[in-house]
Amino acid sequence: MASPTLTGTPGTRKSGTRRVRRQLPASPWLFAAPGLLITGAFILYPFVSTLVNSFTDRRTLVPGEFVGLANFRELLHDDMFWTGLRNSTLYVLGVVPALVLLPLLLALLVQKHIPGITFFRSAFYTPVVASIVVVGLIWVWLLDERGLVNSLLETLGASPVGFLSDQWLILLSAMGVTVWKGLGYYMIIYLAALANVPRELHEAAAVDGAGAVRRFLSVTVPAVRSTMVLVAALSSVAAFKVFSEVYLMAGPNGGPAGEDTTLVMLVQRTGTGLTGRVGYASAISVVVFVVTVALMLLVLRADRKEES
């Protein structure tokens, strides 16, 4: 059998190889360039710009001058800042435990292979893909003084409840919207984690006489603990940066006398408009960034302590 012949002279092949080798180092950067440009334009540049502006007295139409830590010192004496910090912290404390536990229970329910379960999975996930503005307006109509919920209460002989007029009820209503909208998203994350839990562990626990609650605490929770930490970190950051739900429920002024204002709402209110204090709003944004990073580190540290 004749051996295959190679076309081209050895010199040509060597020069072609050298050309390919010269081109290879730049090729990965060409593929990564679009992503790097988008990241730099929409993430890195705004972050650096906000950090720089936090040390200036810049306004919307005025470049501003360097003022050092003056904006941060002013924060310490700003009552509205402390109100926003309080509300954002309460939001984390009210939302995160619910978003860690309830989606796990929901995932356990829809994990079962029974007829029609696909419909319920889709129904539970529908609020996730819905616009937050649409979801917020629906809940505003439901909880309004003349909304469906108060109409039902009046039919039952009860007095209307000021869901959208009382300071604390507004905050609780917004928390309920956040939990309702996030259930489906975290349910999907838990479903992926539950799929990796060996069935033999549940069968062995059942043989030993463990009931459903005992199997949940002794088998399911330890198996998905890392996922619970992930959900806690994601939901805590999202809860601390809440804006849309409270804005729609409380209005642009943040409820009665601004008592329901969150930190992100304060950033929007302070830094926008023709006379917006961009430098001061940037300082608040830096505080939000530092607190969110601290929240993630606290969650991760608590997880490591539990493992050790």
ZAMARGU-4260 file (C-alpha; in steps of 0.2 Angstrom, whole numbers, plus 5000, padded with zeros to 4 digits):
<rodrens>
0) 5000/5000/5000 | 5007/5017/4995 | 5010/5029/5009 | 5001/5046/5009 | 5011/5060/5003
5) 5012/5077/5011 | 5010/5092/5000 | 5020/5108/5001 | 5039/5110/5004 | 5046/5108/5022
10) 5051/5126/5022 | 5033/5131/5018 | 5026/5120/5032 | 5039/5127/5045 | 5035/5145/5040
15) 5016/5141/5042 | 5019/5134/5059 | 5029/5149/5065 | 5015/5160/5059 | 5001/5150/5068
20) 5012/5151/5084 | 5014/5169/5083 | 4995/5172/5081 | 4990/5160/5095 | 4994/5171/5110
25) 4983/5185/5104 | 4968/5174/5099 | 4961/5171/5117 | 4961/5190/5120 | 4951/5193/5104
30) 4938/5181/5110 | 4937/5189/5127 | 4938/5207/5121 | 4919/5209/5119 | 4916/5203/5137
35) 4930/5213/5144 | 4924/5229/5135 | 4906/5227/5142 | 4913/5223/5160 | 4924/5238/5159
40) 4911/5250/5152 | 4896/5245/5163 | 4904/5238/5179 | 4923/5243/5182 | 4921/5261/5176
45) 4905/5265/5185 | 4913/5257/5201 | 4929/5268/5200 | 4919/5283/5195 | 4907/5281/5210
50) 4922/5278/5222 | 4931/5294/5215 | 4915/5305/5216 | 4912/5300/5234 | 4927/5311/5239
55) 4920/5326/5229 | 4906/5338/5231 | 4900/5335/5213 | 4883/5339/5208 | 4873/5334/5192
60) 4879/5349/5182 | 4894/5354/5192 | 4911/5344/5191 | 4914/5347/5209 | 4930/5348/5219
65) 4939/5336/5231 | 4932/5336/5249 | 4941/5321/5256 | 4930/5312/5269 | 4917/5326/5271
70) 4903/5316/5263 | 4906/5302/5275 | 4906/5313/5290 | 4890/5321/5284 | 4882/5303/5283
75) 4885/5301/5302 | 4874/5316/5306 | 4861/5312/5293 | 4845/5306/5301 | 4838/5300/5284
80) 4854/5289/5281 | 4851/5280/5298 | 4833/5278/5293 | 4838/5270/5277 | 4851/5259/5285
85) 4838/5253/5298 | 4825/5249/5285 | 4838/5240/5274 | 4844/5230/5289 | 4827/5225/5294
90) 4823/5220/5276 | 4838/5208/5277 | 4832/5201/5293 | 4814/5199/5287 | 4817/5192/5270
95) 4833/5181/5271 | 4826/5167/5283 | 4810/5165/5273 | 4820/5164/5256 | 4832/5151/5264
100) 4818/5140/5271 | 4802/5142/5261 | 4810/5138/5243 | 4818/5122/5251 | 4801/5116/5257
105) 4793/5121/5240 | 4807/5111/5231 | 4803/5096/5241 | 4785/5097/5236 | 4787/5099/5218
110) 4802/5086/5217 | 4789/5072/5218 | 4785/5064/5201 | 4766/5065/5201 | 4754/5069/5186
115) 4753/5088/5184 | 4768/5093/5194 | 4776/5102/5179 | 4761/5114/5179 | 4764/5118/5197
120) 4783/5120/5194 | 4779/5132/5180 | 4766/5142/5191 | 4778/5144/5205 | 4792/5150/5193
125) 4780/5163/5184 | 4783/5177/5196 | 4802/5176/5193 | 4800/5180/5175 | 4787/5193/5178
130) 4792/5212/5178 | 4795/5218/5196 | 4785/5234/5191 | 4770/5223/5185 | 4771/5213/5201
135) 4772/5228/5212 | 4758/5236/5204 | 4747/5221/5206 | 4751/5220/5224 | 4747/5238/5226
140) 4730/5236/5219 | 4727/5221/5230 | 4733/5229/5246 | 4726/5247/5243 | 4713/5254/5255
145) 4699/5249/5242 | 4709/5234/5235 | 4703/5216/5235 | 4711/5211/5252 | 4702/5225/5261
150) 4686/5222/5252 | 4686/5204/5258 | 4690/5210/5275 | 4675/5222/5275 | 4664/5208/5268
155) 4669/5198/5283 | 4665/5212/5295 | 4683/5217/5299 | 4690/5235/5297 | 4701/5239/5283
160) 4720/5238/5286 | 4732/5251/5280 | 4744/5240/5271 | 4750/5255/5261 | 4748/5269/5274
165) 4756/5262/5290 | 4775/5263/5291 | 4778/5246/5297 | 4764/5237/5286 | 4772/5245/5271
170) 4789/5237/5275 | 4781/5221/5279 | 4770/5221/5263 | 4786/5225/5252 | 4795/5210/5261
175) 4780/5199/5256 | 4782/5204/5238 | 4800/5201/5238 | 4798/5183/5246 | 4784/5179/5234
180) 4794/5184/5219 | 4810/5175/5224 | 4802/5159/5229 | 4803/5151/5212 | 4820/5157/5208
185) 4828/5149/5224 | 4816/5134/5222 | 4825/5130/5205 | 4842/5131/5214 | 4836/5119/5228
190) 4829/5107/5215 | 4846/5105/5207 | 4854/5102/5224 | 4841/5089/5229 | 4844/5079/5213
195) 4861/5075/5220 | 4855/5069/5237 | 4857/5050/5236 | 4840/5041/5239 | 4849/5028/5249
200) 4851/5040/5263 | 4832/5043/5265 | 4829/5024/5263 | 4841/5020/5277 | 4834/5033/5288
205) 4817/5027/5285 | 4822/5009/5289 | 4829/5016/5306 | 4812/5023/5310 | 4815/5041/5306
210) 4800/5051/5301 | 4798/5064/5288 | 4803/5079/5299 | 4818/5069/5306 | 4824/5064/5288
215) 4822/5082/5283 | 4833/5088/5298 | 4846/5074/5297 | 4847/5070/5279 | 4840/5084/5268
220) 4847/5099/5277 | 4865/5093/5279 | 4865/5087/5261 | 4860/5104/5254 | 4869/5115/5267
225) 4881/5123/5255 | 4866/5127/5244 | 4858/5135/5258 | 4873/5146/5261 | 4873/5151/5243
230) 4855/5156/5244 | 4858/5166/5260 | 4872/5175/5252 | 4862/5180/5237 | 4846/5184/5245
235) 4855/5195/5259 | 4864/5205/5246 | 4848/5207/5235 | 4837/5212/5251 | 4850/5225/5257
240) 4849/5233/5240 | 4830/5233/5238 | 4823/5247/5229 | 4808/5243/5217 | 4796/5234/5230
245) 4798/5248/5243 | 4797/5262/5230 | 4781/5255/5222 | 4773/5251/5239 | 4778/5267/5249
250) 4780/5279/5234 | 4794/5290/5229 | 4795/5299/5246 | 4797/5283/5255 | 4781/5282/5265
255) 4774/5293/5279 | 4788/5306/5282 | 4800/5295/5272 | 4801/5283/5286 | 4801/5268/5274
260) 4816/5274/5264 | 4830/5262/5260 | 4848/5266/5256 | 4846/5263/5238 | 4830/5274/5237
265) 4841/5287/5246 | 4854/5286/5233 | 4841/5288/5219 | 4833/5303/5228 | 4849/5312/5233
270) 4859/5309/5217 | 4846/5312/5203 | 4838/5328/5196 | 4846/5344/5190 | 4852/5348/5208
275) 4857/5331/5213 | 4871/5329/5225 | 4881/5316/5215 | 4896/5316/5227 | 4885/5313/5242
280) 4875/5299/5234 | 4891/5291/5228 | 4896/5290/5247 | 4880/5281/5251 | 4883/5269/5237
285) 4900/5265/5244 | 4893/5262/5261 | 4880/5250/5252 | 4894/5241/5243 | 4905/5239/5259
290) 4890/5232/5269 | 4885/5220/5255 | 4902/5213/5255 | 4902/5212/5274 | 4886/5202/5273
295) 4893/5189/5261 | 4909/5187/5271 | 4899/5185/5287 | 4888/5171/5279 | 4904/5162/5272
300) 4912/5163/5289 | 4897/5156/5298 | 4897/5142/5286 | 4916/5138/5289 | 4913/5139/5308
305) 4899/5126/5306 | 4910/5115/5295 | 4924/5115/5308
</rodrens>
